[in-house]
Every structure is written in C-alpha cells, then in structure tokens.
C-alpha cells in the first residue's frame, strides 16, 4: 500500500461527490482526500493500484489527474 499524490481539476464539493463513487467502489483504494484549499487541488490516494490505474478511475469520473512527487 502506498500513498499517491495527483494534481487534479476537482474544484468543489460537487466534484468530490462525482468522484466519490468511483474511488469508494474500488477495493484497492483504502483512503483518499482532495485538498480544495490548494491551488493545485491535490488528491491523495492510499492504494495498491499504480498511478495509471488511479488516473483512469479519475478519468472515468470526468476529471484529470496528473501524478506529482
């Protein structure tokens, strides 16, 4: 299990509500949060997935995610 960080275009509570079912339904995602106070809207995901798999989940929800170190 590792924590991945992504710069996203998730901007508000409504956006989070849209993404929630996609991340919560995935058994490999243990925990996640979006920092809406950050200008880069940082998404932190605790998961056993690769960064590409998380990016695909976010894309399915209609948003973008760019991995950051």
N, C-alpha and C positions, 0 to 999 in steps of 0.2 A: 504494500500500500504506500502510495506517495501522494504528496500534495502538489498539484499543478496549478500554475497561475496563467491567466489569459487576460489580454486587453479586449474588451467587448464593446458592442454598441447597445448594450442593455442599459436603458436610461431611467426607468421609473418602476414603481411598484407594479404597474400593469404589465410591463415587460417581464418582470420577475414571475408574475402569475402565469404568463405564457410559457416560460421556460421550465417552471416547476414540475409539471407532469412528466416531461422528457427526462429530467435528471432524477427525480424521485422514483421513477419506474425502473430505473436501471440498477440491478443488484450490485454491480461493480462500483457504484458511486455511494460512498459511505456518508459523506458530508459535503456541503457546498455553501458558498455565500458570495454575494456580489456587494462590493463597496461602492454604493451610489454617490458617496461624498468625493471619491477620487475622480479627477477629470478623465482618467482612462477607464473608469468603470471596471475595476479589477474583479475577475471571477476567480475564486479559489475553490478547487475541487480535490477532495481526498478520495482517491480511486486506485484501482488496479488496472484501469484502462490506460492505453497510450494517449498522448496528447492529440493524435489524429482522430482517435475514436471519440474523444470529448468534443473536438471541433465539429465532427459530423453530427453529434447529438444537438449541439447548439444550432448548427445549420438547419437541421430538420425543424427546429422550433422557429426558424425565420431570422436568426441573428448571426453575427460573425464573432469569431473568437480567434485571436492571434496569441500564440504562446509567448510568454516572456520569462526571463530567467529569474 
